[in-house]
Structure formats: structure tokens, C-alpha cells
Amino acid sequence: MTLPTSERLHLNLAGIQMRNPVMTASGTFGYGSEYADFVDLNKLGAVVVKGITSVPWPGNPMQRIAETPSGMLNAIGLQNVGVDGFIEQKLPYLCDYDVPVIANVCGKQEAEYIEVVDKLSATNGIAGIELNVSCPNLNCGGMSFGVDPQLTFQLVARVRKATSLPILVKLSPNVTDITEIAVAAADAGADALSMINTLLGMGIDIKTRRSLLANVTGGLSGPAIKPVALRMVWQVYNTVEIPIVGMGGIMNGNDALEFIIAGASAVAVGTANFINPGVSMEIIQGIDAYLADQQIRSISDLVGSLET
């Protein structure tokens, strides 16, 4: 018997009811409306909007994006309309759709995170919070929250006290041992982990001897980082018990399935959106076709099924 797609792909991610495991990666899907001509938002598992801060951020100067072999570098600088602008101008559009909205939250100090989370928690239409812990902590000389287990624990613990919404912590790969950060986030009350954020990289124009990015360094994403992301998802899956949203170079259904087999309960599609705006729909179909072919009754049965 062929199961209905909704039944086969349905999952509960840390309290967020999703019709399938395919989400959009923050920073690659705008606020949702930008892709509505290409994607039926109602068919996504969840929409994760671009990072939101306490006040509008202008972002970094141009040039902010550069193509690399099998990927791209970006140094957008978290340009956004701020939490008030998001609530007033962007969220109402998404509320017209039947899709969970997860807000990615950024800040340079703990107090900024708490301010944003407080406002979002008091607003209808938010299904969960994704904490971007790759932001520079101004109180620690610019060190990112997510590269130190203690800083990660402190931030997540404070946010946990500030909201009853599910908290997903987006982990940075720019660490020696990502499992230490994962454990710190889980111990502090995180409901799930998003992984991985971009790898730090750079590119140089040999004709001008200048960096390809005005910021010199930026975040590397795309297929080039998939093997690293897969390895980290597998390591963390075998270390903590909370669910994982896997991301990093997912271009098609087979890529997504690799992450799920490695231990991800759901996946997020990022850089591929720039190449093929409708790719998320193709990935959903690809996952569903695989489950049907393998006679797997539920996506949850595939999670962490890697044989070693």
C-alpha cells in the first residue's frame, strides 16, 4: 500500500509539527515572500527567515558574495530590518500561509538576543527560535559565542529562561570539537541543533591582489562543505539526544537523504536556492520517492540508520 505523502514525511521536530523534513536555511530564503513565485510555501516543512537583530543592521560593504569552486563565499553581515520591522512588515505575510515559521536570532551581546526573543515570543506566528551563535560577542573581544562551550551554555541558558518556544541552536563548524559545543547547548536547554553554519574562508583576485570580499573573509557554503557537514552531523548525533537539522551543500534529494541517514531528523536547504529557486520542492519529492521505493513507512525510521 502506498502511504500518503503527508503521513510518510510528517515529523515533530522539538515540538514543531512539520509536514516534511525540508526547511529553508536562514539567510538564503529572505523572509519567504522573495521565493513565493517559485515555491509553494505551504508545502515546506518550515520557513527559517534571515537573521533578526534588535535593531536594523545595514550589513557589510560590497563586494559581499563571491563564487568559489563548488560553492560560494558570503559576507553579507546579517543585513536585516530588525525585530520590530520583521514583526510589523514581514511576519504578517508569512502568517497567511500554513507553514511553521522559525526565526533566526542574532546579536552582539546576550542582552540583544534576549530583547529579540522576548518580542518574538510575545508575537503570534512564530513556531520556534533558531539561535545564531556564530555572532561576535562584544563582551569577549569579538569571540563568537559558538566557539566556546561556556559562552554557548550561558547564552542558551538565558534564552531558555526567556521563552517557552522551541530553541534550535545553529552550530558553527569553526571549532576544534563541535561535539563539545553541542553538549553545552543541549545541557543549557536547547531543543534541537541546526548544523552546520558556514566555514570561514576567503578568496583573492590575483589581478588586483585584493580580496574577493570587501570584508576579506566570509562564510563558505555549497557542495564543497557537504563532507564536513555530514561528518559533524554524524558525530553530534552519536553524542547528544536532541534532534538535529542538517545542512551544508544539500543540492538534491540524495544529498538530503545522506544527512538523514547520518542522524539528521530534518534538513535545511541553503545555497541551492540561489541556483534553483524551486529546489526545495524537488528535494521533498526525492525524499518521498526514496521512502516509497525502500518501503520505509516513516521518515523517522531512516534517521541515524547509517551502518558502520
N, C-alpha and C positions, 0 to 999 in steps of 0.2 A: 504494500500500500504506500502510495506517495503522500508524505505528510505535507500539510500546508506550509508554505514558506515561513509564515509568521510563527508557527509553532516550533519549527525546526531551528530557527535562528534566534528565538526570543531568549533574553537573559536579564537577570537582575544584577547590575553592577553596583555593588556597595549601596544598595537601596534605590538606585536609579533604574526604573523599568525601561528597557530598550527593546525595540522590535528586531534589532540585529546588532552584531558586534562592530559595525563600521561607523567610526566617528570622524570628524574633521580635526586636523591638528591646528592648534592655536597659531595665529599669525599667517596662515596660508589660506584662510577662507573668509577673511574680513569679518563682518558682522552678520553674515548669512545672506543678506539681500544681494550682495555682489554676484552670487552664484545661482540665484533663483531661476535665471533663464536657462541654465544648463542642468540643474539638479532639482529633483522633486524633494524638497527639504523634509517632507513628511515621510519619506522612505529611508532617511538616515537613522542610524542608531541614536546619534546625538550630534548636536552642533556645539563645538567648542569655539567661542569667539576669541578674537585677538586680545592680547593682554590689556587689562584695565588698571589704571592707576588712580590715585586720589585726586589729582588734577590733570588737565590735558598735558601730554608730552609732545613736543614737536618732532622728536626723533633726531637722528644723526644727519649731518650734511651729506649731499650727494658726492660721490657715487656710493650707492648703498647695496647694490646687487651685482654680482659677477658670476658668470658661468665657469664651471670647472669640469674636468673630465668626470663624467658620471655623477654630476651633482651641481651644486651652486653654493656660493658664499653670500651671506646677507649680514648687513649691519644696519638694519632699519632703525634700531634704537627704541623699539617699543612705542612708536608714534601711536597715539590714541586720543580719543575725545574726553577721557576722564570719566570717572564713575557717574557723575551727575549727567553728563552728556549721553552716556550709554543708556542710563535708565530712562531719560526723557526722549532721546532721539532714536535709539537703535533697538532697544528691547521691545517696544510695542509692535514693531514689525514681526519679530520672531514669535511673539505671543499669539499671532494669528495662525500659527502652524502647530500641528500636533507632533512636536518633537522636543525631547529634553534639551534644555539649554544649559551648558556648563560654562561658567565664567572664569576665565583665566585671570588671576590676580597678581599684580606686580607691585614692587615698592623698593625704596632705598633704605627704609628703616622699618622696624616692626610696627611702629605706630601707623605708618601709611597702609600697611597690609590690613591692620585691624579696622581702620576707617573705611576702607573699601568693602571689607567683608561685612561690617555692620550694616552698611547701606544696602548691599545686595541681599542680605538675609532678611531685611525688612521689606523686600520688594517681591511681589508675585511674579512668577515666571522663571525663576532660577531653580534648576534641579540639582546643581552641585557646584562646588568651588574647586578649581584647579590652581594650586599654588605654584607659581614660577619661582623656584628657589635659586635660579641662576642669576638673580639680580645682585648688583654690588651693594653690600651692606656698608653704608657710610659711617656707621659707628665702629666699624672694624677696618678702617682704612681702605675700603673698596673691595674687600674679600667677599666673594659670593657666598650667600647663606648656604647654598647647597654643596659646598666643598668641604665643610666641616661638620661632623656629626653633632657636636654640641650646639652649634648655631642652628642647624636644621631642627634639632629636637626643640629648642627654645621657641623658634618661630611657629612650628606646627602646634606645639602645646598651647601657645597663646591664641592661635586661630581656632583651635579646637574648643577653647572656652568661650569664644566669641560667636560661635554658630552651631546650629543643630543640623545644618546642611551637610551632605556627604563631602568629604575633603579628599581630593586627589592631589598628590604631591608629584610635581614634574621634576624628575631627577636629572642632574647634569652628568654627562659622561666624562667630564674633565676632572676626574678624581683617580686616586690610586686604586681604591677598592670601593666600588659602588654598593656592595652589599652592606658596608658599614653605614652608609647614608640611608639605605633602605630600612635597615633595622631601627635607626634613630627616628625616622619618620613614622614607622609603624608603632614603635613604643610610645610616641608622643600623641598618638590618636588618629593617624591617617587612616582613611577607609580604603584607599586604593593608591596605586602608584602609576604615574604616566612616565614612560621611558622608551627612548631617551630624548633629551633635548639635543641641540646641535653640538657638534665637535668644534673646538676652536681651531681656526685655520686662517690662511692668508694667501694672497696671490700677488704677483709682481708683473708689471708691464716692462719688458726688457728694453723697449724702445725709449721709454721716458724714464726708466729706472724709478718709477713710482708704484706705490701700492695700487692694486685694482680697486680698493675700497678707500674712501676718504678717512675711514676710521682705522685704517691699516689692517686690523684683524676683524674677523667676523665668524659667523656660525656656518659650518659646513653641513649640508643636508643632501638628501638624494640617495640613489643606489649605492654610491661609494661607501656610505656608512652602515649599510644593512648588516654585513657580517659582524661588526662591532655591536650594533644594537641587539642582534639576535643572541650573541654571547652573553650580553649583560642581562637580558630578559631571562635567559635560562638560569644564570647564576642567582638572580634575585628570586625567581620562582622557587628555587631549591633552598632558599634562606628564610623567607618570610611567608606568612599565611594569608596576607591580604591580596586581593586581586590586582592584576597588572593590565594596563593599557599599553600595548606595544606599538612602537613607531620608529621610523628611521629607514627611509628608502623603499617604502612599500609602493610598488607601481602597478600591481595587478593582484588577482585573486590568489595566485600561487604564493606570492610574497606574504600576503596576509596569513595564509594558512601556515606558513613556516613559523610565524610569530606565535600563533595559537598553539601549535604543536610544542613549541619551546616553553610555553607556560603563560602566554597572554590570554586573558579572558575576553578582551576586546582589542581592537586596533584603531589607530588614527592615521589618516592619510594626509600628507602634507605637500611636499614639493611636487608630487604628481599632479596636484590640482592646477599648477601653472602650465603644465604640458597638455593635459587633457581635462578640462573643467568638469566633464561628466564621469571621470574615472571611478568615483566612489560607487556609482550605480553598477558599473561593470564588476567591481570587486565584490559587492554584495551578491550579485548573480553567480560569480565564480565560486564563492564560498558555498552557496546553497547547492550548486550543481555537484560540487565535491562531496558534500554530505549525502546527497541523494545517491551518487554513484557508489559511495562506500557503505551505504545503508547505515549511516550514523543518525540516530534519532534526535540528538540534541547537540548543539554546538558545545555545550559544557562537557560533553563526553570526549571531546577532542583536546581540550585544554591540558597541556603538560603531558601529552601522550608520547613524547619522544622516547625512543628506545635506545639505550646506550650500552 
